[in-house]
Amino acid sequence: MSSHFNYEIDEKNLRVKLKGMSYPYKEDAWKQFEAYSETFKSSYKKPTLPNFNLNINRNVILPVVFGAVIILFSMLLFNFVSIKNKPGEKAEKQKVAEPKITPPEIKIVPVKKEEDKKELITQDTATVITTPTVAVVIPTVQTNTVAVVPVNTVAATPTVAAPIGQWTTLEDGQIYESPNINSKVIGNASGGRTFNILEETNYFIKITYDKSGNTGYFRKAFASKNGSSSGTVSNTGGRKKNRKAEAMESISVPAALPTGSGSDEKEPELR
Amino acid sequence: MTIPELIQGLHKNDMEVKKYLFETYYGKLLAIVTRYSKSQAQAAEIFNVAFQNCLQKLSQQKNNQQLDIDSFLEKEIIKESISYIKNIRSEYYVASTVYATGKDNKNYDLFEPNELIDYYTIDNEVLIRSLHQLVPSQRLIFNLHVIEGYSIEESAQLLEASEQTVKSNLEKARFNLQKNIEKCLKQSKYEQSF
């Protein structure tokens, strides 16, 4: 359109003129309208639902529709991608993280009656064990009176479990409180004595050394198992290694042991 | 007749009430419809449909003594006319894409320089004829904004178009209307000469 267009119409005047216009009434027009309304009645059905006239501009509808679509897709994405952990999962994780500490189970084996213990008497035993005790592993019955100094030779207390074996001392040796040569010496055992052992470790055997039932640990190096010619650890060649191993047996902290000759009786010092 | 009586009569589909309203508002409403249509025949057709719908809407109004039937019927008939013309998709769609065809000359030289047009003395018939020659979209916006007094925003809302579209159509309507008036005047003068 030309930019030099001169608009010369007086719009106010035009408005007044056209708004004031009116046409005369015609009967023909009424008849036409009447005919039309009759046809309209027959074809028109009353709406059952109320007619809502929402004069919504398309400039409003389009952004609303697009916004709704975007929100819908974002909700679908959030459902697939778990951004937040559920509170129940957190609690479960905490429960799983906490380590379960259960107290160690202490099994207490019931003590058998005195009548049953008569069956447990070994061949070498002369006396019958009478007093009942709770056996830890294996019960043994003392055969002879042991010359143990300074402990009194008292008949050993009876045990319940069956002996795992008999050992004979090869030479005089010390009896320790625990299976460690650095532990307290509670007695001595002379050579040539036979014991029914209560417990066996790698380098020690647990024996009852007096009649009162006191137990102690004797080194395997100075004893031999009955039935075996050489014994498991009585070889002189292995004594060097055994002493070190015996010292190491009860040491929890690893330490370098001296590699000296094993002939001397020196005990390795704990570091 | 009071307003509640009229509404009740319309509810009952009383033809006397309808006739009363038809006689009362026929001339004014037909003039409005004529401005929006492209011909007298189309105006008559639009009037029947629009008036029937207006009466139906009036019957749905609550019994309100303060209801102004004149303004109510005028607004409703304008809306019905616009919806009727917009529903003629072939005409309306083509009309929206038509651009004002004006000469590319800088000077507006449709008439001879010594001849002036007195727009104050233009006949209503010429004005109506000039309006009928406009394309539907331009005719609608010119009627709404210039004659009825609706703002650009209100006109855009009624026509369901953007304000930019309304403004451009209005500009084209003004240009084309002036051109049409001058053509009509020229033609009428030519006819009078015979």
Interface residues (C-beta under 8 A of the other chain):
Chain A: M1 S2 H4 F5 N6 Y7 E8 I9 D10 E11 N13 L14 R15 K17 L18 K19 M21 S22 Y23 P24 Y25 K26 A29 W30 Q32 F33 E34 Y36 S37 F40 K41 N55 N57 R58 N59
Chain B: N13 M15 K18 K19 F22 E23 Y26 G27 K28 L30 A31 T34 R35 A44 F47 N48 V49 F51 Q52 A100 G102 K103 D104 N105 K106 N107 Y108 I117 Y119 Y120 N124 L127 I128 V146 I147 G149 A156 Q157 E160 S162 E171 K172 R174 F175 L177 Q178 I181
